[in-house]
């Protein structure tokens, strides 16, 4: 995978449905190289740290191939780079191909895939459409978050090179499907138990799945 664009943005106040909202979803490409630190890129911040940012969501990635899908879904909508609020716009890296726990080198930094994106209402603000959050999630084109395991510098044109895959490798798309599933088949339960062994999956996700597993009979 290659970085098409590296994007940052600071919180700003916007008006949505008659009220003021602070959001950092508006990001723009930067030129040159930038420091990637444990919490974010230099020049990038999150508005609501209770749900955004933190070590397990230091960088949000979105593949350029999804832009073609959204151009068809949203005819006439302007789709500049970083419109989905991503920090890294990638040339590839779909949710079926990228796995939880995948470790990459990028520039002089190293990162690990932690989780898919669960969109909040601020995506609707960015697109000025309340239904965008549901459409985004249902599409399965969620993108994914990275934690930074070694700080360094990154820039557009850098390759993201896989350096390790977790032995319990689990596609990002798979964990999203299991999150949204109303009920689990036996095969799903086995997959969930495997996902719980992925070290990079945040504890909040593991706890959600543990609670769901407790409510269904165990596999003999």
N, C-alpha and C positions, 0 to 999 in steps of 0.2 A: 504494500500500500504506500501511497505517496501523499504528502500534504499538499493539497491544491492551494489552501489558504489558511493562515493563522489569524484568528479573529478575537478581538477583545472589546469590552465596553464597561462603562461605569453606570451605576444606578441613576435613573432619571425619573422625574415625576411626569405622569401622563394622566389625562382625564378619560375615564371609561365609564359609560353609563351614568354620567353625572357625578362621579366621585373621583378623587385623586388617588392614584395608585403609583407606588414606587416600584420600578422594575429595571432589571439589567439585561433584559432579553434583546435589547437593541445593540448588536455588536457589529464591528466593521473590520475589514482586513487591514493588517498592518504590514509595512514593508521592512525588510531587514530581519535581523534575528532578535529574539526576545527571551528573557529568562523564564524558565518553567520551574516553579517552586512547589513545595508540598501542598499548598492550598489553592494555587491558581497561577495563571500567567501574569507577569508584570503588566499592569495597566488594566487588569480585568478584576471585577468584583461581582458579588451577588447581593441582591437587595434583601432577601429574606433568608437568613442563615438557618432558620428552623427547618427548611425543606430543600434549600439549595446550597451548593458549595460544601466545604469540608473536605477532609483528606480522601474520602471515597468517591467524591464527585469533583475532583480538582479540574478535570478537563472533560468537556462534552464533545463527542465526535459524531459527525453525520456524513454519510457517503454521497458524493456528487451524483451517483447513478439514481438516487431517489428524486433528485430535482426533475428528472424527465417525467417521472410518474406524476409529480405534483403539477407540472406544467399542463398535463392533460386533465387532471382533476380540477384545477383552478384556472380555467382559461381566462386570459386577460389580467391575471394577478402578476404583479411584478415580483420576481424571485431573485433578488440580488444575493451574492454570497453572504452567508451567515444569517439569512432570514429566519432560520429555525433556531437561532440563538446558539449555534455551535461554535466552539473554540477552534476545532480542527475540521475543516472541510476536506474530506478524503476523496481520492479518485476511485476508490473501491472500498471494500470492507462492509459487506452486507451482514445482517444479523444472523443469517444462516451460516456464514463462513467464519465469523468471529466468535470466539468462545470465552465464557467466564474464566478468568484465571490466565488467559493468554498474556504473556509478557513480551514487550516490544522494546527495542531501542529506537529512539528517534532523536536526531541531532546528537547532542552529548548527554541526553537524558534517557532514563528508562521508566517505563510505565507498565501498569497491569490493568486489564479489563475487569471492572467490578460489577456492573449492573446495566440494564437497559434504562431508558428514560421513561418515567411516568409523567406525562405532560400535565401541567397545571393551567389554570384559567388565563395565565399571562401569555400563553401561546395564542389564545383567542384574541387578546389585545393586539398582539403583533400583526395578526392577519385581519383584525377588525371583523371577526366572525366568531360568534359564540360556539358554533358547531365544530370549529376547527379542532378542539381538543379531542372530541370523540372520533372525528374522522382520522386524526393523526394516530391515535392508539389502535383503532380498528384496522388500519392499514398494515400494521405490523412493522412499519418503517420507523422504528423508535430511535435509532442511533444508540450509542452506548457511552458510558462514563469510564474514565480512567483515574486510577490513583497513581501518584508519582512515587516511584521507589528509588529513584536517583535524580536529583535536581541537575539541570543543565540548560543549554540554550537550544532553541528550535527556530525554524523558519520555513516559509513556503518552499517547496521543492525537496524537503527532506524525505527520506524513505522511512517508513515504519517497518522495521525488520523483526520478525518473530525470533525470540531467543529461547523461549520455553513455553510448553503447554502443560497445564495442570493434568495429572493422571486421571482426574475425574472430569475432564473437559466436557463442557456443556454449552451448546450454542446459545447465544443471546436470545434468539427467537424462541427457543425452547422454554427458557425461564419466563419469558413474557406470556407465552401460551398457558403455562401452568399457573401463573399468577391470576390470569383472567378466567380460568376454567371454573365452571359452576360445580362440577363433580369430577372425581378422578377414577380412571380405570386402574386395574392392577399394574399395568405397565407404567402408568403415570406415577404411581406411588414409588415404584422402583427407581424411576428417574429422579424423583424428588429427593429420595434418600441419597442418591449419588450427588445431586447438586449441593446438598447440605455438607458434603465433604470438600467442596471447593473452598479453599482458604480465602480467596479474594472476595467471595460473596459476602456483603455486609451483614452484620449480626441482625439488623432490623428485618432483612429479607428472610434470614434463617428462622427467626422467631415467628414470623408470619406463617411460614410453611410448617414449622413444628406444631403450631396451634391447629392448623388444618389437618395435619396427620393425626393428631390426638382425637379428632372427631370422627375418624373412620376406623373400621376394623383393621387390625394388623394383618399383613400377609403371613400365612403360615409357612 
